[in-house]
């Protein structure tokens, strides 16, 4: 069986995350499973999926790097419906790079469908304040103060700024007993592409900001709760891969990397805030 740390390194390389894992304030785009170009199929044309996958797998073995990359992205675009054909192609392949690229495509797709595609991400560091902390907060409620905005996150694209005070979501004031983990769960469970209207106090003036959530990036699965989610998905993938793609072999590759595995960064010491939970 492949060592867990080596497998997770393979996973970060497959997602293109690399050193970004250790960047607490890094952008989310490099590590979110990418939006990829759909396979070149004319509108309304009937396609034999097995034949299409066969042609794209052949492209994985091309002598041209750009062709190999394009074939990988087109296979990823096909999603889970290509798993059956890819499993057969993986078992038949004798070219190691073709097998490795199939692994990378399937890994990215599995995690996109089962983890990244389910967890929303706003992209702020935050502190929860009570009415006693800030008189702009309505009586009997609390507010979420933005302490940091992650570059190119959903919050950044929507125009949220440091020191903004969120007092309501979709017209509902935040309850007085809200804690940072509650806010994190609301964002996470809403999911990527969910839209929210935030009521924000900027200075003494309220304003409404519409935001479309992104997907939680790989480097933000660093606190214990999110690490458990990530590790559980990893275990699920290992079992599934061994059953469906490589029966009788150790998951998911026979040639683990010996490169050092980058560790998630810990919360900022002494910050006194909930650092980028959402």
Rosetta blueprint (number, residue, H / E / L):
1 X L
2 X L
3 X L
4 X H
5 X H
6 X H
7 X H
8 X H
9 X H
10 X H
11 X H
12 X H
13 X H
14 X H
15 X H
16 X L
17 X L
18 X H
19 X H
20 X H
21 X H
22 X H
23 X L
24 X L
25 X L
26 X L
27 X L
28 X L
29 X L
30 X L
31 X L
32 X L
33 X L
34 X L
35 X L
36 X L
37 X L
38 X L
39 X L
40 X L
41 X L
42 X L
43 X L
44 X L
45 X L
46 X L
47 X L
48 X L
49 X H
50 X H
51 X H
52 X H
53 X H
54 X H
55 X H
56 X H
57 X H
58 X H
59 X H
60 X H
61 X L
62 X L
63 X L
64 X L
65 X H
66 X H
67 X H
68 X H
69 X H
70 X H
71 X H
72 X H
73 X H
74 X H
75 X H
76 X H
77 X H
78 X H
79 X H
80 X H
81 X H
82 X H
83 X H
84 X H
85 X H
86 X H
87 X H
88 X H
89 X H
90 X H
91 X H
92 X H
93 X L
94 X L
95 X L
96 X H
97 X H
98 X H
99 X H
100 X H
101 X H
102 X H
103 X H
104 X H
105 X H
106 X H
107 X H
108 X H
109 X H
110 X H
111 X H
112 X H
113 X H
114 X H
115 X L
116 X H
117 X H
118 X H
119 X L
120 X E
121 X E
122 X L
123 X L
124 X E
125 X E
126 X E
127 X E
128 X E
129 X E
130 X E
131 X L
132 X L
133 X L
134 X L
135 X L
136 X L
137 X L
138 X L
139 X L
140 X L
141 X E
142 X E
143 X E
144 X E
145 X E
146 X E
147 X E
148 X E
149 X E
150 X L
151 X L
152 X L
153 X L
154 X H
155 X H
156 X H
157 X H
158 X H
159 X L
160 X L
161 X L
162 X L
163 X L
164 X L
165 X E
166 X E
167 X E
168 X E
169 X E
170 X L
171 X L
172 X E
173 X E
174 X L
175 X E
176 X L
177 X L
178 X L
179 X L
180 X H
181 X H
182 X H
183 X H
184 X H
185 X H
186 X H
187 X H
188 X H
189 X H
190 X H
191 X L
192 X L
193 X L
194 X L
195 X E
196 X E
197 X E
198 X E
199 X E
200 X E
201 X E
202 X E
203 X L
204 X L
205 X E
206 X E
207 X E
208 X E
209 X E
210 X E
211 X E
212 X E
213 X L
214 X E
215 X E
216 X L
217 X L
218 X H
219 X H
220 X H
221 X L
222 X L
223 X L
224 X H
225 X H
226 X H
227 X H
228 X H
229 X H
230 X H
231 X H
232 X H
233 X H
234 X H
235 X H
236 X H
237 X H
238 X H
239 X H
240 X H
241 X H
242 X H
243 X H
244 X H
245 X L
246 X L
247 X L
248 X L
249 X L
250 X L
251 X L
252 X L
253 X L
254 X L
255 X L
256 X L
257 X L
258 X L
259 X L
260 X L
261 X L
262 X L
263 X L
264 X L
265 X L
266 X L
267 X L
268 X L
269 X L
270 X L
271 X L
272 X L
273 X L
274 X E
275 X L
276 X L
277 X L
278 X L
